[in-house]
Amino acid sequence: MNTIERISTDIKDRKLSVQHVETFTNPDIDALDTIEDTESSRYAWLVSITAGVGGLLFGYDTGIISAILVYLGNDLGKTLDGSEKELVTSITSGGAFLGAGLAGLFADKYGRKMPIFMGCILFIIGAIIQASAFSIAQMTVGRLIVGFGVGSAAMVVPLYIAEVAPAKYRGRMIGLDNMSITGGQLISYGIGAAFAHVNHGWRYMAGLGAVPAIALCCLLPLCPESPRQLIYHNKPQEAAIVIAKIFPNGTPEQVEQKVQHITFHVEQVRSLHADKSIWWQIKQLYVVPSNLRAMISACGLMAISQLGGFNSLMYYSSTLFALVGFSNPVAVGTVIAATNFIFTWVNLMLVDRIGRRRILLSTMWGMALALVCAAVCFHWIPINHDLSLKNSNSVGWPADVVLVCMVLYVGFYSSGMGNTAWLSSEFYPMEVRAVGTMMLTLTCWGSNIIVASTFLTQMENTTPSGAFGFYAAICFFGWIAVYFCYPEVKGMTLEDIRQIFQHGFGVKYANQLQREAKRRQHESVLGEGSGTNEKV
């Protein structure tokens, strides 16, 4: 009989019950989580990678619209002006805002996998409508439906991965979703360059967006529901099997203890949610001080990550580089997408080692500095009010320096805030985690709508120097806010993180917990060493 079969049999024999679990005190509960100290399997990584394909939907759409706007021409019946470009771009963010909200409402009731699957179906439909569009109205509808799908997947995927991942790898596993986003952006720029000179090539660009959605629809049935959701829906035996696959080196007793550990917290949530509506859960984000502080930290960082100018660059990079005089703007934009992908990998490797807070404090000032340098360089580029060059189409030194500044800005962004912002779903306790993650995603897309619908207008009315100076100010003041309001939670279980925001924003308290954890780990190593010496 293998490990999983023994665990399943053991769970059946013991008949784990809520009453049994509720007899534990908090110290007892903490002692039930020793399986987190064992090595996890490749299974958890494979599940996270598969779910992370959902990030390709977000990334591909973000990147491909940049190329589509350049090569649309008059295929939609007319050449699009600035306002129409903003509409076609921002309507997806509006759809994603609504899609994320609906996914948040159903993520607890139907589990994490169903909203991801529905997001894929919507994305496929929207991609087909875009590829076959012959009017601005049809293109807008297709972009809206794609937005519904992107928002649903973007909201649930990081939540799902956070609940499946072992605590010590959670940051890196959620980072896989961010890698998929940046990978999707890089792929979209490559496809944009490949079809740039193909007749009606933008249709192929839009239609190929359905490919990752189809792939995820085929792979999703191979992934389990998260253990926390299985226990929440009274399926402890299935949860035990999933836990055993994630921690194959854990004993049957440790697996059972992990089930008890999760069940304890789930039952606390269930008792709070008894006869309570979804609106009551949303209200708890505001009336419970610790939840409100967690939401301010999480959503505040997300808002800064979107309002700090990055998505303006991704949505309009080809337009921007054409503006400053580059003859092949999509190819130049690929440099930005490649930088984004590479430095997202840097974040993935460092986030669980260095910590979220330290990475943010080390990179956000660099974003502000790079944007200031770009704003200064734009002063030397002769641009008309309608965002056309005044004199020449040649690329001078100011345009080259703008490109360098953008590469530096994206490097700082991707290695820091761009990925870390999505990890903040771990701040929320389980009773409000779904609606909290929904608010996090709504903040993302709400800020995205503002940026996508105002960037070209802002450039026209305040000049490019004014627009990039404004983004630099947001990054700088965001850096200050992180110092005071964003605690370090690396290596902590989701159940432990809930304690932090009960002590203000928890920056000092989290640092204290980190020091105590290091001290216990050091003492444990010394204890094992002395035990070995005694045996010798």
N, C-alpha and C positions, 0 to 999 in steps of 0.2 A: 504494500500500500504506500503510495507516494505522500509527500508532505501535505499537499492540498487536500487529498482524500482524507488523511488523518484529521486535518483541521475541521473539515466539513462534518465528519463523524463526531468529533469531539464537541463541536458546537451543538449538534443535535442532541447528544447525550446530556450535556450540561443544561440545555434549555435556558440560555441566558435570558434574563428578564429585567425589565426596568427597575423593579423593586430591588433586585440584587445590586444593581449598579448604584442606585441612589444611596446605599448605605455607606459609600466611600466618602471620606473627607477630602479636602483639597490636597493635602500631602499624599494621601493614598492614591489619588488620581494621577498626580505627577509621577508616582512610582510605576504606574501602569504603562508608561510610554517608552520603556527601555528598548523596544524594537527599533526605534529611530537611531539608536547607536550602532545597529548592525549595517552591513553593506547592502545597498539596494541593487536591484537587478537591471539588466538592459531593458526589461519590459517597461519600466516606468519611463525611460528615455524614449522608447519607440512610441508609446502612447502620446507623450508630449510632442514628439516630432510630427506625428500624424495629425493631432489637433492643431498644431502650429501651421499646417497647410492653410488653415482659415486666415492666417495673417497674410498669405499671398493675395487673397481677395482684396484686402485693404491696400496692400502695397502696390499691386498691379494697377488698380484703378487710380490711385494717387499719382502714379508715374505716367500712365499712358495718356491721361487727359492732356498732359503737357505737350506731347507730340501731336495728338489729335487736333488741338487748337491751332497748331502751326500749319497743318496740311489739309484742313477741312475745305479751304477755298470757298467756292460757292455751291458745294454739293447739297447744301440744305436749302437751296433756293436763293441764297444771298450770301454775301461775305459778312461775317459776324463783326459787329462793333464791340467796343470794350464792355458795355453793359450786358450784351448778349453772351459774351464769353464768361463774364462773372456769373450769369444765370446758369449756364450749362455746367459750370464748374461747381458752384455752391449748392445746386439743387440736390446733388448726391449727399452732401453733408447734412442737408435738411432731412432727407430720407433716412440717413444713418441715425440722426437724432431720434426720429420716431421709431425706427427699428430697434434701437438699443433700449428705448423705453418699454416697448412691448415685450422684448426678450427678457428684460428684468422682471416684468410682471409674471411671466410664466416659467422662469428658470427654476423656482422651487417646486412649483406644482407638477411640472412634467419632467423634471430633471435637467441636466446640463446638455445632453446630447441633442434633444429635440430642437431647441432653438438654433443650434449650429446647423443641423440638417435643413431646417426651413430657410436659413440664411443662404445656404448653397443653392437651393431651388430658385429663390428669388434672384440671386445673382446671375444664374444661367438665363432666366427669362429676360432680365434687363440687358444682358450682353447681346442677346439675339435681336432685341428691339433696337438697340443702338446701331448694330452693324447693318441693319436694314433701313435705317432712317433716311428720309428724303425731305424732312422739314424740321424746323427748330422745335416745334411742338412734340414731334415723335422722339426726337433726340432727348428732349427734356424729360419725357415720360420714362424712357429707357434709363436715363441717369438716375431718376427718382427711385425706380424699382431696384436698381443696383445698390442704391443707398440703403434701402430697407435691408437688403441682404448683408451688406458690409457692416451695418450697425449691429445687427443681431449677432453675427460671428465675432465682431470686435469686442462686444460686451461679454459674451459667455466663454470664449476660448481661454482668456487668462484666468477667469474664475475656475473653470474646469481643471486647468493645469495646476493651479495653486492647491486644489483639493486632492489631486492625485499624487503630487510630487512629495518625496521625502523632504523634511524640513531643511536639511543641510544643502540640498540641491535645488530648492524651490526657486531661488532667484535666477539660477542659470536655466532652469527648465521653462520658466515664464519667459526668459530671454530668448528662448527658441522661437516663440511667437513673434518677438520683435525682429529676430533674424529673418523669419519668413516675410515679414512686412518689408524690410529693406531689400531682401532678395527679390521680392515681387517687383519693387521699384526698379531694381537693376535690370531684371528681365524685361520689364516694360520699356525701358530706354533702349535696350538692345533690339527689341522687336520694332520699336519706333524708328530706329536708324535703318533697320533691315527693309522696312516697307516705305521708307521716306520717298523713294522715287518710283514706287509702284503706282499705277493708275488706280485711284480710289483706295490706296493702301490703308487709309485710316479705318476702313471697314474691317479689314483683317485685324488691325490693332484692337478694335473694340470687341470683335467676335472671339478672339483667342482668350479673352478674359474668362470665358466659360470653362476653359480647360482645368484650372485648379479647383473650381467648384465641383466639376464632375468627378475629379480624382478624390476629393474629400468625401463626396457622397458614397463612393465605392469603398473607401477605407474606414469610414466612421463605424460601420457595424462590427468591425474587428476590435474596437476600443470598448472598455468596460465603462459603466456608469461610475462616478466617483464613490468611494466607500462611504463618505459622509452622506451623500444623497441616498445610497442604498439603505443605510441605517435609518435615515430620516423617513424613508418609505417602508420601514419595518421588514427589511431584508438583510438581517445580520449575517446569515450563512453566506449569501452572495458577497457581502462586504468582506468577510473573512477570507474567501477565496481570492479576491482581488488583492487584499493586503498581503497574502502569502506569496502572490506573484511579484509584488513590488519588493518585498523583503524575503527572499528565498532562504536567507541564512537565519531567519528568526525561528524560534521553536514554536510548536503549536500553542504553548502557554502564552508566549509573547504575543502571538497573533490574537489570541482570545483577549488578552489584556488590552491590546490596541482597540479591539472592538468595544470593550467596556469603556475605555477612555473616551472614544468618540461618542458612544451611546450616552455617557454621562452628560456631555455637553449638548448633544442633540435633544435629550429629554429636557434639559434646562430651556432650550430654545422652544421646544414643543409646548412646554407649560406656559411660556410667555406668549406664544402665538395662538393658544387655544381660543377659539371663537373670535380671533382678531383678523381684521381685513388687511389687505395689502396697503391701504392708506394708513392704517395704524402703524404698520412697519416703517413706512416712510416718515411718519411723524416722529418715531423714535430716534431718527437721525438728528432731529432738531431739539427735542425736549430732554434727551439724555445727554448731559454735558460731555461725557467721555466719547460718545458717538459723534457728537457735533465737532469736537476737536479732531477726531480721526478723519471726519469728512473734510474739514477745512484743510488739513495737511495734505490729504490725498488729492482732493479736487483743486486745491490751490496750485499744487505743482503741475497737475495736468493742464490747467488753464494757462500757466506760464509757458509750458512746453508748446502749446498751440499758438498763443498770442505773441510768442517771441520771434516769429517770422519764418520758422522752418517750413511750414506747409505752403506759405506764399512762394517760397523758393521751389518746392517740389511741384506745385500746381502750375507755376508760371515760369519755370526755369528756362524753357526753350524760348518763350516770349521775351524774357529778360535778357538772355544772351544774344538774341537777335537784335534787341534794342540797342545794346552797347556795341554792336557791329560785327559779331562773329558770323561767318558765312554758313557754318553748319551747326546751328544751335542745339539740335538734338544730340549730336555727337559730343558737344561740349557738356551738355547736361548729363551725359553718361559718366563723366568724371565725377560729378557731384553724387550720383547714385552709387558709384563704386566706392567712393569715400564713405558714404553712409553705411554701406554693407560691411566694409572692412572694420570700421570703428564700432559697429554694433557687435561684431565678434569680440573685439577688445573688451567691451562692457560685459559680454557673456562670460568671459574668462575671469574677470576681476570682481564682479559684483558680490559674490558670496565670500570672497577672500578679503577684499578691502572694505566692503560695506557700502550700503546705499548712500548714506549721508556724506561720507568722505569723498566719494566719487562726485557727488553733486557740487560740493564746495570746491573741488579741484578743477571743475570744468566750466561752471556757469559764468565765472568772471571772464574766461577766454572767449565765450560766445559774445558777450557784450563788447569786448575789445575788438574782435574781428568785425562786428557790425559797425562800430564807430569808424574803423579804418575804411570800410566800404562806403560809408556815408560821405567821408571826406573825398574819396576818389571820384564819386559820382559828380562832385562839384566841377571836376575838370572834364567831364564828358558832355558835349553840347547836345542837349535833348530838348525838343520842342514840347509844348504843353500836351500835344496829342501822342506823346511818347514815341516820336520818330527822331532820328538823328538830324541835326541841323545842316552839317556840312559834308561829312565823308562817311563812307561805309567801311573804311579801313579800321583795323583794330590797333589802337594806340596803347601806350603803357598804362593809362588809367584803367582801361578795360581788362588788361592782363592782371593788374593788381586786384581789381574787383573779383576776378575769378579765383585768385589765390586766397583772398579774404573769405570768399564763400566756401572754399575747400576747408580752410581752417575752422570756420564757423560750424560746418557740418561735422567735422571731426570731433570738436568739443561737444556738440549736441548729441551725436550718436553714441559716443563713449560715456555720456552722462545722462542728462535729463530725458533724452528721447526714449530710452528704454526703461529707466528707473521709474518714470511716472506710471507705467503700467503695472509695476510691482506693488503699488500702493493699495491694491485690493486686499492685500494681506493685513492691512490696518483694522479692517472691520471685524467685529465679533460675528459669530455665525448667525445670530438671530437677525442681523441686518446686512449680512454679507452680500446677498443677492441684490437687494435694493441699493446698498452702498456702492456696489460695483456698477449698478445701473446709473447712479448719479455720477460716478467717475466717468463713465462712457458718455453720458449726456453732456458733461462738462467738456469733454474732448470734442464732440461734434458741434456743440453750441459755439465754442470758441472757433472751431473750424469754419462754421458758417460765416462768422464775422470776418475772418481773414480772407476766405475765398471770395466773398461778395464785395469786399472793399479795397483789395490790394491795388488793382489797376487805377481805381478812382483816387485812392490815397496818393499814388505815385503822380497822378496828373495834377492834383490840387496842392500837394505839399512838396512836390519834387521828389525824386528818388532819394536824395540826401535826407530829406525830412522823414520819409517813411522808414528808412533803415536806422536813422537816429532814434525814432520812436521805439522800434523793436529793441534797440540796444538798451534803452532805459528800462523796458520791461524785464529784460534778462538781468540787469544789474540789481534792480530792487527785488527781483525774485531770489537772487543769490542771498541777499540780506534776510529775506523771509525764511529761507531754508535753514539758515544758521540758528534762528530762534524757534522755529516751529516744526522741524522735520527730524524725528528721532531715528536712531539706528536700531534695526530689528534683525540683522543678519543672524542666522543660525537658530532663531527662536521658532517654536511651534506656533501654529495659528491660535491655539488655545492660550498660550502664554502672552502673546502680543496684546491681547485685550486688556491686560493689567496696566499697560504703559500709559494709556490716555486717561486713566483714573488719577494720574498725577500731573495735571496740567497737560501741556503738549508732550511731556514725558522725555524731553531731551536728556536732562540730567539723570532721571530715573533709569532710562534705557542704558545710558553709559554705566551706571552702577550695576545693573543686571549683567551687562557684558563683562565687567571686571570680575564679578562674582562667578560667572560661568567659567572664565579663564582660570580663576583660582581653583575651582573644584576640579577642572580638567587636569590642572597641574598636580594637585594633590592625588588624583586618581592614578596618574602616571607614576608618581613617586611611590604610591602604595603598591602598585603592580611590580615595580622594580624591587622594593624591599621584600615582597612576597617571593619573588624569584630567587633572591639572594638567600632567603631562609631555607628554601627547598634545596639549594645547592649546598 
